[in-house]
Amino acid sequence: MRYSLLVLAQEADDAKITDEQMEWGRAAFDAYAKSLDAAGVLVSADILQPVAASTTVSVRDGALKVQDGPFADTKERLNGTFVVDVPDLDAAIAWAEQCPGAMYGAVEIRPSAILFSEHEWHTVA
């Protein structure tokens, strides 16, 4: 089963993260990604740029709306994702528990409903 581990936390500037803490975080996330890869469960990983770099697109009544920044103004932001392919939710929880982001924010686990592979959509059973 494929799950997305969504890393949610305050951004470094908002949380007043020091350079030393940033170095620890980079090393911790590097080790975490390598452990997922070594276990053969890592599908993909993305650490996102700060929310200030985001653009939100919506279409209402046929009109395009392009907004700088996120859709919602919240303290916690989506900072990155890890997509894993594991046997079940318990395994996804075990990996989320090891994510460094769980120590200062939260990791939302969301199962995939439909996968795109080999140029086709496949419903997840």
C-alpha positions as CSV (number, residue, x, y, z in Angstrom):
1,M,0.0,0.0,0.0
2,R,1.3,3.4,-0.8
3,Y,1.1,6.2,1.8
4,S,2.2,9.9,1.7
5,L,3.8,11.1,4.9
6,L,3.1,14.8,5.0
7,V,5.5,16.7,7.2
8,L,3.7,19.7,8.9
9,A,5.5,22.2,11.1
10,Q,6.3,25.9,11.5
11,E,8.8,27.2,9.0
12,A,12.3,27.8,10.2
13,D,12.0,31.6,10.3
14,D,8.7,31.5,12.1
15,A,10.0,29.0,14.7
16,K,13.3,31.0,15.2
17,I,15.4,28.0,14.2
18,T,19.2,28.6,14.7
19,D,21.8,27.6,12.1
20,E,22.9,24.8,14.4
21,Q,19.4,23.4,14.6
22,M,19.1,23.6,10.8
23,E,22.3,21.6,10.4
24,W,20.9,19.0,12.8
25,G,17.6,18.9,10.9
26,R,19.3,18.5,7.5
27,A,21.4,15.6,8.8
28,A,18.4,14.0,10.5
29,F,16.2,14.2,7.4
30,D,19.1,12.9,5.3
31,A,19.5,9.9,7.6
32,Y,15.7,9.3,7.7
33,A,15.5,9.3,3.8
34,K,18.4,7.0,3.6
35,S,16.8,4.6,6.1
36,L,13.6,4.6,4.1
37,D,15.6,3.9,0.9
38,A,17.7,1.2,2.6
39,A,14.5,-0.6,3.7
40,G,13.2,-0.5,0.1
41,V,10.0,1.4,1.0
42,L,10.9,4.9,-0.3
43,V,9.0,5.9,-3.5
44,S,9.8,9.6,-3.4
45,A,10.8,12.5,-1.1
46,D,10.5,16.2,-1.5
47,I,11.5,18.9,0.9
48,L,9.6,22.0,-0.1
49,Q,10.8,25.6,-0.4
50,P,9.2,28.0,2.1
51,V,5.6,28.9,1.7
52,A,6.5,32.3,0.5
53,A,7.6,30.7,-2.8
54,S,4.2,29.0,-3.3
55,T,1.5,29.9,-5.7
56,T,-2.1,28.8,-5.3
57,V,-4.4,28.4,-8.3
58,S,-8.1,28.1,-8.3
59,V,-10.9,28.3,-10.8
60,R,-14.3,29.7,-9.7
61,D,-17.2,30.2,-12.2
62,G,-14.7,29.7,-15.0
63,A,-12.4,32.5,-13.8
64,L,-8.7,31.7,-13.0
65,K,-7.5,33.1,-9.7
66,V,-3.7,33.0,-9.1
67,Q,-2.6,33.8,-5.5
68,D,0.9,34.3,-4.2
69,G,1.3,32.1,-1.1
70,P,-0.7,29.3,0.4
71,F,-4.5,28.8,0.3
72,A,-4.8,29.0,4.1
73,D,-2.9,31.2,6.5
74,T,-1.8,28.8,9.3
75,K,1.1,28.5,11.7
76,E,2.0,25.0,10.5
77,R,2.9,24.5,6.9
78,L,3.4,21.6,4.6
79,N,7.2,21.4,4.6
80,G,7.8,18.1,2.7
81,T,6.5,14.7,1.7
82,F,7.8,11.2,1.8
83,V,5.9,8.6,-0.3
84,V,6.4,5.1,1.0
85,D,5.1,1.7,-0.2
86,V,4.6,-0.4,2.9
87,P,2.3,-3.4,3.8
88,D,-0.2,-1.5,5.9
89,L,-1.1,1.5,8.1
90,D,0.8,0.1,11.1
91,A,4.0,0.1,9.0
92,A,3.4,3.7,7.8
93,I,2.8,4.8,11.4
94,A,6.1,3.1,12.4
95,W,8.0,5.1,9.7
96,A,6.2,8.3,10.5
97,E,7.2,7.9,14.2
98,Q,10.8,7.9,13.1
99,C,10.5,11.1,10.9
100,P,12.4,14.0,12.5
101,G,9.4,16.3,11.7
102,A,7.3,14.4,14.2
103,M,9.6,15.8,17.0
104,Y,8.7,19.4,16.4
105,G,5.6,19.3,14.2
106,A,3.3,16.5,13.0
107,V,3.3,13.9,10.2
108,E,0.0,13.3,8.5
109,I,-0.3,9.9,6.9
110,R,-2.6,9.7,3.9
111,P,-3.2,6.5,1.9
112,S,-3.1,6.8,-1.9
113,A,-6.5,6.2,-3.5
114,I,-5.3,6.2,-7.1
115,L,-1.9,5.7,-8.5
116,F,-0.5,6.9,-11.9
117,S,2.0,4.5,-13.3
118,E,3.0,3.3,-16.8
119,H,0.9,6.2,-18.2
120,E,-2.4,4.9,-16.7
121,W,-4.4,5.5,-13.6
122,H,-4.9,2.5,-11.2
123,T,-7.4,2.4,-8.3
124,V,-5.8,1.3,-5.0
125,A,-7.7,-1.7,-3.6
